[in-house]
Amino acid sequence: MFLTIVVFMIILALFDLYVGVSNDAVNFLSSAIGAKVAKWRTIMIIAALGIISGAMMSDGMMDIARHGILDPDYFTFNEVMTVFVAVMITDVIVLDLFNTLKMPTSTTVSLVFELLGAAFIISMLKASEDASLNIAELLNFDKAFSVILAIFTSVGIAFFSAVVVQWVARMIFSFHYQGKAIATVLFGALAFTLITFFIFIKGIGAEFLQDGQSLDVIITLIFAGAAAVTAVLYVCHVNIFKMIVLLGTFALAMAFAGNDLVNFIGVPLAGVSSYIDFTANGSGNPDTFIMHSLSESAETPRIFLITAGAVMIVAIWFSRKAKDVVNTSVSLSSQDESDNMFGSSMPARGIVRSTQKLSEFMDKIMPQKVKSFINSRFNDKETTYDGNGAAFDMVRASVNLVLAAFLIIMGTTLTLPLSTTYVTFMVAMGSSLADKAWGRESAVFRVTGVLSVIGGWFITAGLTFIICSIICFIIYKCGFVAIIILMAACVTILVKNNLKKRNSASDSEKDMIYSAMMKSHDPEIIHELLNKHVAKTQSGVAEFTRKQMSVILKALCNNDSSKLRKSVKAIDRKKKELKKEQNKEILCMRRLPAESIIERNTWFYLGMNSAEQYIYCLKRMIEPIKEHIDNNFTPMPQQYADECRPMVKYAEELMDKGIEMIKSTDFAAYDTTREEAERYKKQLSAMRNTHTKRMQYDKDRENLRISLVYLNTLQEMQMIISTMRHQLRANKKFQED
């Protein structure tokens, strides 16, 4: 039984590594990718080398899973295995959920709170069975508190240190950082010193320093050597900032693997160690054998660490979810306007409003010369892009990596499982704020995004604690049967989530078009891509409307409430998606010359209004139908259904013609389609008049409700076709301008 559990945990560890690295790839990839310092393949190779190096050095961090939260001297083999399997099941499910939502979360927080939740529930159960036991003795509260405090304190430290360091860096370099020889050499020497020193400390330096070597002398020698090398590279016209970013990517990947590998394989390896100890010394009784061996430091075989590193490399190289999470971070820290994927929120609006008032106050009291100097350092941000479509420049990327690596490896040397996700994300947000990347037009959206991500972290803490506690309680009470059921459920969820396609091919293509528009500075290219994007958005919402109209009317005829509930959710999702697409297209419109925007603005908004009107028509159609069917009122008479079906089919054919014209931007059949739509509207008007007269002569009061619902349905069908005519006209004019 326990061998099965151990094997299952090892298999889950492989999933956990793949899923976890997909989430944590943002930690060490976002700066290099955002600044476009090298080709994607080059960045991946450097990150892979860092991961392998860090994995080889992560052995000491494994003690967190063994005895960092619970005191194994009070727990039996059966109890620790219950804790470990509950942690693994919870961890994989929660991480896959966040990755699917394209949101970065903290694997460190997940591990700590899962261990805390599982150990807490086991301790409660043991204390209830044995009055002599105290929960404070069973759990390592001091260590758990220090870990949790370090994790959440890192948020503030990372953010504010990034604001200060990036502001100072920008004051020195401005956005014209090329040609500043002395500043570049000194900055490069400092960056190389910090990165090299902490790589050295992380690897072999800690033991070397204990032999009596002077820390000051070592730092001075490293700095002098780095300054000399940097000066030579600068004279040879090597981009120092690019070198810093690449070395920083290596260091951060190494720090990530060294610090976070415990989050993925620490628990399974602790389970393997426990199983080996039990089979050798347990005398076959898992309920009495105390796990004293877990109090000792881990001695992880190198083959396990190398294998884990290899799986992590495969994950960052091939995982689509890893790229999605990286894109979220890059988008929020972009120097340019970006996709407002998180929308706006009340707390964000309040924060932005208060910050703007503070900024206005500082402008009033600050001397004009000082204010002019500061403003001059932030001029000409277009140099940020270096012509390659980067989200921010190499100065900011260097600050992000050097500062994050410094903070993370400091936490590692103190054996605190500092959250690499928290640190790197908040450093990126702090540096983007200091860089004035959050303008008035995008600040509220980006603050909302930051609050959403931070809120997700806190949700992770509570969610993992509660879920792991429940799973652990079920396993403790129900035994191996519960484990088998939970294993099956875990595998089912993983397979389902990973096979499910989050985006259609059309959505994926739209994302690529949008990215290309935001990277380009050529008005002609933006104009062409915007036409494609608008065509896909408009045809997509029309296609959605045609499909949902058919589903709703079939559900009305068949009295099917389940399909209506699904339609309501789909319509609400589409409304939110449409708002996001509108924001994207408005951002791209603003990248066109002013005269072009003025010419196209009217037709763009008329088309968008038509798209929104489709959604409103569907909502007005479905609400009375759903209420009628949910209340089990009189079903739709067969006569009404027979009248309605051919009209629905005719409407679908008409909309298909309109959708095809918008997709292809070929409006040759424009006039004939609009004429057909006008004839259709007249037929529906005649049907409505006939039905109104029928209602007047119908004395059966029970049919009155369904008659009104049917009348409303005909009205909304007519409105949908009328909206289609307006949409066709707007899109034709938009594409022609």
C-alpha positions in Angstrom: 0.0 0.0 0.0 2.7 2.5 1.0 4.8 1.5 -2.0 1.9 2.5 -4.2 1.7 5.8 -2.4 5.4 6.5 -2.9 5.3 5.6 -6.6 2.2 7.8 -7.0 3.9 10.7 -5.3 7.0 10.4 -7.6 4.7 10.5 -10.6 2.9 13.5 -9.2 6.3 15.1 -8.6 7.0 14.9 -12.3 3.6 16.6 -13.0 4.3 19.1 -10.2 7.7 19.9 -11.7 6.2 20.5 -15.2 3.2 22.4 -13.9 5.2 24.4 -11.3 7.9 25.4 -13.7 5.2 26.5 -16.1 4.1 28.9 -13.4 7.5 29.9 -12.2 9.2 30.4 -15.6 8.0 34.1 -15.3 10.6 34.5 -12.5 13.7 34.3 -14.6 12.4 34.7 -18.2 10.3 37.8 -18.2 13.1 40.4 -18.1 15.2 38.8 -20.9 12.1 38.2 -23.0 10.6 41.6 -22.3 13.8 43.4 -23.2 14.4 41.1 -26.2 18.1 40.8 -25.4 18.7 37.7 -27.5 16.8 35.1 -29.5 14.4 32.9 -27.7 16.6 29.9 -28.1 19.6 31.6 -26.6 17.6 32.8 -23.6 16.3 29.2 -23.1 19.8 27.7 -23.2 21.1 30.1 -20.6 18.1 29.5 -18.4 18.6 25.8 -18.7 22.2 26.0 -17.6 21.1 28.0 -14.6 18.4 25.5 -13.7 20.8 22.6 -13.8 23.4 24.5 -11.7 20.7 25.5 -9.1 19.2 22.0 -9.0 22.6 20.5 -8.1 23.0 22.9 -5.2 19.4 22.7 -3.7 20.0 19.8 -1.4 20.0 21.8 1.8 16.5 23.4 1.1 14.9 19.9 1.2 14.9 20.1 5.0 11.9 22.5 4.8 9.7 19.6 3.6 11.2 17.1 6.1 11.0 19.1 9.4 10.5 22.8 8.5 6.8 22.8 9.4 6.0 19.7 11.4 8.2 18.0 14.1 8.7 14.4 12.9 9.6 13.2 16.4 5.9 13.2 17.2 4.5 11.7 14.0 4.3 8.1 12.9 5.1 6.8 9.4 1.4 6.5 8.6 0.7 10.1 9.6 3.6 11.6 7.7 2.7 9.7 4.6 -0.9 11.0 5.0 0.5 14.5 5.2 2.8 14.1 2.2 0.2 12.5 -0.2 -2.4 15.2 0.7 0.2 17.9 0.0 1.1 16.5 -3.4 -2.5 16.1 -4.5 -3.4 19.6 -3.5 -0.3 21.2 -4.9 -0.7 19.8 -8.4 -4.4 20.7 -8.7 -4.0 24.3 -7.4 -1.0 25.1 -9.5 -2.6 23.7 -12.7 -5.7 25.8 -11.9 -3.6 29.0 -11.7 -1.6 28.2 -14.8 -4.8 27.6 -16.7 -6.0 31.1 -15.6 -2.6 32.4 -16.9 -1.9 33.8 -13.4 1.4 33.5 -11.7 1.2 32.2 -8.1 3.8 31.2 -5.5 4.8 27.5 -5.4 6.6 28.3 -2.1 3.4 29.6 -0.5 1.6 26.6 -1.8 4.1 24.2 -0.2 4.2 26.0 3.1 0.5 26.3 3.6 -0.2 22.8 2.3 2.2 21.4 4.8 0.8 23.7 7.5 -2.8 22.7 6.7 -2.1 19.0 6.6 0.1 19.0 9.7 -2.4 21.1 11.6 -5.3 18.8 11.0 -3.2 15.7 11.9 -2.0 17.5 15.0 -5.6 18.4 16.0 -6.7 14.8 15.5 -3.7 13.4 17.6 -4.4 16.0 20.3 -8.0 15.0 20.5 -7.1 11.4 20.9 -4.2 12.0 23.4 -4.7 14.7 26.0 -1.0 14.7 26.8 -0.1 16.1 23.4 0.1 19.8 22.7 -0.3 21.2 19.1 2.5 23.7 19.8 4.8 20.7 20.3 3.7 18.9 17.2 4.1 21.8 14.8 7.3 23.9 14.3 5.5 27.2 14.8 8.6 29.3 15.1 10.0 28.1 11.8 6.7 28.2 10.0 6.1 31.8 11.2 9.6 32.8 10.1 9.0 31.3 6.6 5.6 32.9 6.2 6.9 36.3 7.5 9.8 36.1 5.0 7.5 35.3 2.2 5.0 38.2 2.7 7.6 40.7 3.8 9.4 40.1 0.6 6.5 41.6 -1.3 7.1 45.1 0.2 10.9 44.9 0.3 11.1 43.8 -3.4 8.6 46.5 -4.6 10.1 49.5 -2.8 13.7 48.5 -3.3 12.9 48.2 -7.1 11.3 51.6 -7.1 14.3 53.2 -5.6 17.0 51.4 -7.5 15.3 51.8 -10.9 14.6 55.5 -10.3 18.3 56.0 -9.5 19.4 54.0 -12.5 17.1 56.1 -14.8 18.5 59.3 -13.3 22.0 58.1 -14.2 21.3 56.7 -17.7 18.0 58.2 -18.8 16.6 56.4 -21.9 19.7 57.3 -23.9 21.9 54.9 -22.0 24.3 54.3 -24.9 27.6 56.3 -24.8 27.8 56.8 -21.0 31.1 55.0 -20.6 32.0 55.5 -17.0 28.4 55.0 -15.7 28.1 51.8 -17.8 31.4 50.3 -16.7 30.7 51.0 -13.0 27.1 49.7 -13.2 28.3 46.7 -15.1 31.0 46.0 -12.5 28.6 46.4 -9.7 26.0 44.1 -11.4 28.6 41.5 -12.3 30.0 41.6 -8.7 26.7 41.1 -7.1 25.7 38.3 -9.4 29.0 36.6 -9.3 29.4 36.9 -5.6 26.1 35.4 -4.8 26.6 32.6 -7.3 29.8 32.0 -5.6 28.2 32.0 -2.1 25.4 29.8 -3.3 27.8 27.2 -4.7 31.1 26.9 -2.8 31.7 30.3 -1.3 29.9 29.8 2.1 32.3 27.0 3.2 35.3 28.9 1.8 34.4 32.0 3.9 34.2 29.9 7.0 37.8 29.1 6.6 38.7 32.6 7.7 38.9 34.5 4.3 38.1 38.1 4.4 34.7 39.0 2.9 35.8 42.6 2.1 38.9 41.4 0.3 36.9 38.9 -1.8 34.3 41.5 -2.8 37.0 44.0 -3.7 38.8 41.5 -5.9 35.6 40.5 -7.6 34.7 44.1 -8.2 38.1 45.0 -9.5 38.1 42.1 -11.9 34.5 42.8 -13.0 35.4 46.5 -13.7 38.4 45.5 -15.7 36.5 42.9 -17.8 33.6 45.4 -18.2 35.9 48.1 -19.4 37.5 45.8 -22.0 34.1 44.6 -23.2 32.9 48.2 -23.5 35.9 49.2 -25.5 35.2 46.2 -27.8 31.7 47.6 -28.4 30.0 44.8 -26.5 26.6 45.7 -25.1 27.2 45.6 -21.4 23.5 45.7 -20.5 22.8 42.7 -22.7 25.6 40.8 -20.9 24.2 41.7 -17.5 20.7 40.5 -18.5 22.0 37.2 -19.8 24.1 36.6 -16.8 21.3 37.7 -14.5 19.0 35.3 -16.3 21.4 32.5 -15.5 21.7 33.6 -11.9 18.0 34.0 -11.4 17.3 30.6 -13.0 19.9 29.1 -10.7 18.5 30.8 -7.7 15.0 29.6 -8.7 16.1 26.0 -9.0 18.1 26.1 -5.8 15.4 27.8 -3.8 12.2 26.4 -5.3 13.1 22.8 -6.3 12.0 21.8 -2.7 8.5 23.0 -3.6 8.2 20.3 -6.3 10.2 17.3 -5.2 10.9 18.0 -1.5 7.7 16.2 -0.3 8.0 13.2 -2.6 11.7 12.7 -1.6 10.8 13.0 2.0 8.2 10.3 1.4 10.8 8.1 -0.3 13.2 8.6 2.6 10.4 7.8 5.1 9.5 4.6 3.2 13.1 3.4 3.1 13.5 4.1 6.9 10.2 2.3 7.6 10.9 -0.8 5.6 14.3 -1.1 7.2 13.4 -0.3 10.8 9.6 -0.2 11.1 8.9 -3.8 12.1 5.8 -3.7 9.8 3.7 -1.4 12.0 3.2 2.0 10.3 1.0 3.3 13.2 3.7 3.1 15.9 6.9 3.7 14.0 8.0 7.3 14.8 9.8 9.2 12.0 12.9 10.4 13.9 14.9 10.1 10.7 13.2 13.1 9.1 14.7 15.3 11.8 18.1 14.8 10.1 19.2 16.8 7.1 18.4 15.5 3.7 21.0 13.7 1.6 19.4 13.8 -1.8 21.0 11.6 -4.5 22.4 13.7 -7.4 20.6 11.7 -9.9 17.2 12.9 -8.5 18.4 16.5 -8.6 19.7 16.2 -12.2 16.4 14.5 -13.3 14.4 17.2 -11.7 16.5 19.8 -13.4 15.9 18.1 -16.8 12.2 18.0 -16.3 12.2 21.7 -15.5 14.1 22.5 -18.6 11.6 20.5 -20.8 8.8 22.4 -19.1 10.1 25.9 -19.8 11.0 24.9 -23.4 7.7 23.4 -24.4 4.9 24.6 -22.0 2.4 26.9 -23.6 1.1 27.8 -20.2 4.7 29.0 -19.2 4.6 31.4 -22.2 1.1 32.7 -21.1 2.2 33.4 -17.6 5.4 35.2 -18.8 3.2 37.3 -21.2 1.0 38.4 -18.2 4.1 39.7 -16.3 5.6 41.3 -19.4 2.3 43.0 -20.3 1.9 44.5 -16.8 5.4 45.9 -16.8 5.6 47.0 -20.4 6.8 50.6 -21.0 4.2 50.9 -23.7 0.4 50.6 -23.4 -0.6 47.0 -23.1 -3.5 44.7 -23.1 -5.8 45.7 -20.2 -6.6 42.1 -19.5 -7.6 42.7 -15.9 -10.0 45.6 -16.5 -10.6 48.2 -13.8 -11.4 47.8 -10.1 -12.5 50.2 -7.3 -9.4 49.7 -5.1 -7.2 50.4 -8.1 -9.1 53.5 -9.0 -8.7 54.7 -5.4 -5.0 54.0 -5.4 -4.4 55.8 -8.7 -6.4 58.8 -7.7 -4.5 59.2 -4.4 -1.2 58.7 -6.2 -2.1 61.4 -8.7 -3.0 63.8 -6.0 0.3 63.1 -4.2 2.2 63.6 -7.5 0.4 67.0 -8.1 1.3 68.1 -4.6 5.0 67.1 -5.1 5.0 69.1 -8.4 3.8 72.2 -6.6 6.5 72.1 -3.8 9.4 70.9 -6.0 11.8 73.5 -7.4 11.4 74.1 -11.1 15.0 73.2 -11.9 14.9 69.9 -10.1 11.6 69.1 -11.7 12.9 69.9 -15.2 16.0 67.8 -14.6 14.0 64.8 -13.5 11.6 65.1 -16.4 14.5 65.3 -18.8 15.7 61.9 -17.7 12.3 60.3 -18.8 12.1 61.9 -22.2 12.2 60.1 -25.5 11.0 56.8 -24.3 10.8 55.5 -27.9 14.5 54.6 -27.5 13.2 51.9 -25.1 12.3 49.7 -28.0 15.6 49.8 -29.9 13.5 49.0 -33.0 12.9 45.4 -32.0 9.5 45.6 -30.3 10.8 45.2 -26.7 8.4 45.8 -23.9 11.1 47.8 -21.9 14.8 48.6 -22.2 17.9 46.8 -21.0 18.5 49.1 -18.2 15.3 48.1 -16.5 15.8 44.4 -17.4 19.2 44.6 -15.8 17.8 46.2 -12.6 15.1 43.6 -12.5 17.4 40.6 -12.7 20.3 41.9 -10.5 18.0 43.0 -7.7 15.8 40.0 -7.8 18.8 37.6 -7.8 20.3 39.5 -4.9 17.1 39.2 -2.8 16.4 35.6 -3.6 19.9 34.3 -3.1 20.0 36.2 0.2 16.9 34.4 1.3 18.4 31.1 0.2 21.6 31.6 2.2 19.5 32.2 5.2 17.6 28.9 4.4 14.3 30.8 4.1 12.2 29.6 1.2 11.7 33.1 -0.1 9.0 33.2 -2.8 10.8 33.8 -6.1 7.4 34.6 -7.7 6.7 37.3 -5.2 10.2 38.8 -5.4 10.6 38.8 -9.2 7.0 40.0 -9.9 7.1 42.8 -7.4 10.6 43.9 -8.5 9.2 44.1 -12.1 6.2 46.1 -11.0 8.3 48.4 -8.8 10.8 49.1 -11.6 8.0 49.7 -14.1 6.3 52.2 -11.7 9.6 54.1 -11.2 10.1 54.1 -15.0 6.8 55.9 -15.4 5.5 53.0 -17.5 2.1 53.4 -15.7 0.7 56.4 -17.4 -2.7 57.9 -16.7 -4.3 55.9 -19.5 -3.0 52.5 -18.3 -2.3 53.0 -14.5 -5.7 51.8 -13.3 -5.6 48.7 -15.4 -2.1 47.8 -14.3 -2.8 48.4 -10.6 -5.8 46.2 -11.0 -3.6 43.6 -12.5 -1.0 43.8 -9.7 -3.8 43.6 -7.1 -5.3 40.7 -8.9 -2.0 38.8 -8.9 -1.3 39.6 -5.2 -4.8 38.7 -4.3 -4.3 35.4 -6.1 -1.3 34.8 -3.8 -3.3 35.3 -0.7 -6.1 33.2 -2.1 -3.4 30.5 -2.7 -2.4 30.6 0.9 -6.0 30.2 2.2 -7.1 27.8 -0.6 -4.2 25.4 -0.2 -4.5 25.4 3.6 -8.2 24.5 3.5 -8.1 22.0 0.6 -5.1 20.2 2.0 -6.7 20.1 5.5 -9.8 18.5 4.1 -7.9 16.0 1.9 -5.7 15.1 4.8 -8.7 14.6 7.1 -10.5 12.3 4.5 -7.3 10.2 4.1 -6.7 9.9 7.8 -10.3 8.8 8.4 -10.9 6.6 5.3 -7.4 5.2 4.7 -6.2 3.7 1.4 -9.6 3.7 -0.3 -9.7 7.5 0.0 -6.2 7.7 -1.4 -7.1 5.6 -4.5 -10.2 7.7 -5.1 -8.3 11.0 -4.7 -5.5 9.7 -7.0 -8.1 8.9 -9.7 -9.7 12.3 -9.2 -6.3 14.1 -9.4 -5.3 12.3 -12.6 -8.7 13.0 -14.1 -8.5 16.7 -13.4 -5.0 17.0 -14.7 -5.8 15.1 -18.0 -9.0 17.1 -18.5 -7.3 20.5 -17.9 -4.3 19.8 -20.1 -6.3 18.4 -23.0 -8.8 21.2 -22.9 -8.0 24.0 -25.4 -8.4 27.3 -23.7 -8.4 29.3 -26.9 -9.7 28.6 -30.4 -7.4 28.9 -33.4 -9.1 32.2 -34.2 -8.4 33.6 -30.7 -4.8 32.5 -30.8 -4.4 34.2 -34.2 -6.0 37.4 -32.9 -3.5 37.4 -30.0 -0.6 37.2 -32.5 -2.0 40.0 -34.6 -2.4 42.2 -31.5 1.1 41.5 -30.3 2.4 42.4 -33.8 0.5 45.7 -33.7 1.8 46.7 -30.3 5.4 45.9 -31.4 5.2 47.7 -34.7 5.8 51.5 -35.2 5.0 51.5 -38.9 1.5 53.0 -39.5 0.9 51.0 -42.6 1.6 47.7 -40.9 -0.6 48.7 -37.9 -3.4 49.8 -40.3 -3.3 46.4 -42.1 -3.1 44.4 -38.9 -5.9 46.4 -37.2 -8.2 45.6 -40.2 -7.5 41.9 -39.7 -8.1 42.1 -35.9 -11.3 44.1 -36.2 -12.6 41.7 -38.9 -11.9 38.7 -36.6 -13.5 40.4 -33.6 -16.6 41.4 -35.5 -17.1 38.1 -37.3 -16.4 36.3 -34.1 -19.2 38.0 -32.2 -21.6 37.6 -35.1 -20.8 33.9 -35.3 -21.3 33.6 -31.6 -24.7 35.3 -31.8 -25.9 33.1 -34.6 -24.9 30.0 -32.6 -26.5 31.2 -29.4 -29.7 32.3 -31.1 -30.1 28.8 -32.5 -29.4 27.2 -29.1 -31.8 29.5 -27.2 -34.6 28.9 -29.6 -34.1 25.2 -29.7 -34.1 25.2 -25.9 -37.4 27.2 -25.9 -39.0 24.7 -28.3 -37.7 21.7 -26.2 -38.3 23.3 -22.8 -34.6 22.6 -22.0 -33.4 24.7 -19.0 -29.9 23.2 -18.8 -28.9 24.6 -22.3 -30.2 28.0 -21.3 -28.0 28.0 -18.2 -25.0 27.3 -20.3 -26.0 30.0 -22.7 -26.3 32.6 -20.0 -22.8 31.8 -18.8 -21.5 31.9 -22.4 -23.1 35.3 -23.1 -21.6 36.8 -19.9 -18.2 35.5 -20.9 -18.5 36.8 -24.4 -19.5 40.3 -23.1 -16.3 40.4 -21.0 -14.2 39.1 -23.9 -15.7 41.7 -26.2 -14.8 44.5 -23.8 -11.1 43.3 -23.7 -11.0 43.2 -27.5 -12.4 46.7 -27.7 -9.7 47.9 -25.3 -7.0 46.2 -27.4 -8.3 47.8 -30.6 -8.6 51.2 -29.1 -5.0 51.0 -27.9 -3.9 50.1 -31.4 -6.0 52.8 -33.0 -4.1 55.3 -30.9 -0.8 54.1 -32.5 -2.1 55.4 -35.9 -1.6 59.0 -37.2 -4.2 61.4 -35.9 -5.8 62.0 -39.4 -6.3 58.2 -39.8 -7.9 57.9 -36.4 -10.4 60.7 -37.2 -11.4 59.1 -40.5 -11.9 55.6 -39.1 -13.2 56.4 -35.6 -16.9 56.7 -36.5 -17.1 53.4 -38.3 -15.0 51.6 -35.7 -17.4 52.6 -32.9 -20.5 51.9 -35.0 -19.1 48.4 -35.6 -18.3 47.9 -31.9 -21.8 49.2 -31.0 -23.3 46.6 -33.3 -21.2 43.9 -31.6 -22.4 45.0 -28.2 -26.0 45.2 -29.5 -25.8 41.5 -30.5 -25.0 40.6 -26.8 -27.8 42.8 -25.5 -30.3 41.2 -28.0 -29.3 37.7 -26.8 -29.6 38.8 -23.1 -33.1 40.3 -23.8 -34.1 37.2 -25.6 -32.9 34.6 -23.1 -33.9 36.2 -19.8 -37.7 35.9 -20.2 -37.3 32.4 -21.8 -35.2 31.2 -18.9 -37.5 32.6 -16.3 -40.5 31.0 -18.1 -38.9 27.5 -18.3 -37.3 27.6 -14.8 -40.8 28.3 -13.3 -42.3 25.3 -15.2 -44.8 27.5 -17.0 -46.8 26.3 -20.0 -44.4 24.9 -22.7 -44.2 26.5 -26.1 -47.1 25.2 -28.3 -46.2 23.1 -31.3 -47.8 25.7 -33.6 -45.4 28.4 -32.4 -42.4 26.1 -32.8 -43.4 25.1 -36.4 -43.7 28.8 -37.3 -40.4 29.7 -35.7 -38.1 27.0 -37.0 -38.0 28.1 -40.7 -37.4 31.7 -39.7 -34.5 30.7 -37.5 -32.9 28.7 -40.4 -33.4 31.7 -42.7 -31.8 34.0 -40.1 -28.8 31.6 -39.7 -28.3 31.6 -43.5 -28.4 35.4 -43.6 -25.9 35.8 -40.8 -23.6 33.2 -42.3 -23.4 35.4 -45.4 -22.6 38.5 -43.3 -20.0 36.6 -41.3 -18.2 35.4 -44.4 -18.1 38.9 -45.9 -16.6 40.4 -42.7 -14.1 37.5 -42.4 -12.9 37.8 -46.0 -13.3 41.6 -46.2 -15.0 40.9 -49.5 -18.2 42.9 -49.6 -19.3 42.0 -53.2 -22.6 40.6 -51.9 -23.2 43.5 -49.6 -26.2 45.1 -51.3 -28.0 41.8 -52.0 -27.5 40.6 -48.4 -28.8 43.8 -46.9 -31.9 43.6 -49.2 -32.5 40.1 -48.1 -32.2 41.1 -44.5 -34.7 43.9 -45.0 -37.2 41.4 -46.5 -36.6 39.1 -43.6 -37.4 41.9 -41.1 -40.7 42.6 -42.9 -41.6 38.9 -42.7 -40.9 38.9 -39.0 -43.0 42.1 -38.6 -45.9 40.3 -40.4 -45.5 37.3 -38.0 -45.5 39.6 -35.0 -48.7 41.3 -36.2 -50.4 37.9 -36.8 -49.3 36.7 -33.4 -50.6 39.9 -31.7 -54.0 39.4 -33.3 -54.0 35.8 -32.2 -53.3 36.8 -28.6 -56.2 39.2 -28.7 -58.7 36.4 -29.6 -57.1 33.7 -27.4 -59.2 33.4 -24.3 -56.9 30.9 -22.6 -55.1 32.8 -19.9 -52.6 30.0 -19.4 -51.2 30.7 -22.9 -50.7 34.4 -22.2 -47.2 34.0 -20.7 -45.8 31.9 -23.4 -47.4 34.1 -26.0 -45.6 37.1 -24.6 -42.3 35.2 -24.5 -42.8 34.2 -28.1 -43.6 37.8 -29.1 -40.5 39.0 -27.4 -38.4 36.3 -29.1 -39.7 37.4 -32.6 -38.8 41.0 -31.7 -35.2 40.2 -30.7 -34.7 38.0 -33.8 -35.8 41.1 -35.8 -33.3 43.3 -33.8 -30.5 40.8 -34.4 -31.0 41.0 -38.2 -31.3 44.7 -38.0 -28.0 44.8 -36.0 -26.4 42.6 -38.7 -27.2 45.2 -41.4 -25.6 48.0 -39.3 -22.6 45.8 -38.6 -22.1 45.1 -42.3 -22.3 48.7 -43.2 -19.8 49.8 -40.4 -17.3 47.1 -41.3 -17.5 47.8 -45.0 -16.8 51.5 -44.4 -14.1 50.8 -41.8 -12.2 48.5 -44.2 -12.5 51.0 -47.1 -11.1 54.0 -45.2 
